[in-house]
Amino acid sequence: MTPTDAADTVDLGDTAVMEVTAVLAGAEAEPPAGGRAAARRAARRAPRRRGAAERVEPLRRLLPQALVVAFLAGGTSAFVASDKAVELTVDGKPRTLHTFADDVSELLAGEGVRVGPHDVVAPAPGTPLSSGDEVTVHYGRPVHLTLDGHRRRVWTTAATVDGALEQLGVRAEGAYVSASRSRTIGREGLALDVRTERTVTIMADGRARTIRTNAATVAEAVDEAGITLRDQDTTSVPLGSFPRDGQTVSVLRITGSRELREEPIPFEVTRTDDPSLLRGTEVVDRAGEPGVRRVLYLLRTVNGVKERPRRMGAEVVREPRAQVMRIGTKPRPDSVRGADHLNWSGLAACESGGRPSAVDASGTYGGLYQFDTHTWRSLGGSGRPQDAPATEQTMRAKKLYVRRGASPWPHCGGRLHR
């Protein structure tokens, strides 16, 4: 019994004794009645009262002790009933303790154990406690997990990497794990890179190779398949990409060369209206000249098949020179005096068969009336006579007739007058 308990017991005993003493004192203090006779009777009874008082005195001494014993018996029973022996395990560290807590929440609060949304408590907070119960707390730990190239943040209550993989449902057999599986995970968590084992098929040189791998890149998987990439060789997917389960990767055998080609640059044509020239007449004052461009092409062959040349760059070796032309805008005369009445269609039929684009076998004469180039230009024509419209050819033939008569057509000139 502690000093405090004893003090509380003595206080209660004193109170009880005071109450009993007050009762006894009241009995003794009762005043006698009836004068002297009463006094004598009282005197005769006095010895008997002294005997009764003597018998009460031990009772007065025993009563507080009895009250104390009764109080202690009841208090001890209540004390024993509230005290519980409980085993508390926090993050794998067990300890047995005595507590007056009514439930799990009070126990954790009393022991200074704080839990968060990612922690696990069994039995759950708020569950009533009984003596002999076991309470377990597992703290949550953040894991920055990169699983097969996909990054995410997860929580686990496992204390080791191996336990975390099992809890997260990660297939660890044959997998690459960046940390030892027996490594302890602290409350601060850790970063973990896991690459599960996958099936990848590599197609190279007409042959398929299927492997089981936990490679981080396609390049690693190709190397594991025993395939060597040379020079410009590459794959159907980027070499740095992550190889997926069931993926088929084709190796592209590439040979290539470069070729330098010269290509012409077309010249522009500058046209200027000239009112001194008949409409439809074009005169070239300066002939155009194409430029030259040097172009670099990449020639590639992929798995034996030639690809279309790919242009890599170009430089201008010579700039093109524009062609300058004058275009006639002067209205054409409808007739030529002195020649309109002649049989021009008969002459044309004789000279060219009536074909405006006709050219003789030597290439010297052309058109309806078989002009030579010198005569055609002396009459104001441009270009070749066989390229001019039929109306223009007839108009210039009439001019020629006014100048020289039918002599330019020694064999067919007679047709003009039929």
Protein Blocks (a to p, Z undefined) as FASTA:
>chain_A
ZZklmmmmmmmmmmmmmmmmmmmmmmmmpccehijmlmmmmmmmmmmmmmmmmmmmmmmm
mmmmmmmmmmmmmmmmmmmmmpccddddeehiacddddfbfblklmmmmnopacdfkbcc
dddehiacdehiacdddddddddddeehiacddddfbfbfklmmmmnopafehpacfbdf
kbccdfkopaddddddddddddeehiacddddfbfbfklmmmmnopacehjbccfbdfkb
ccdehiacdddddddddddddddddddddddddfkbcghiacdfbdcddddddddddddd
eehiacddddfbdcdfbdcddddddddfbdcdfbdehilmpcfklmmmmmnoopakbccf
komagcjkopafklmmmnopahjfklpcfklmmmmmmmmmmmnojmlmmmlmmmmmZZ
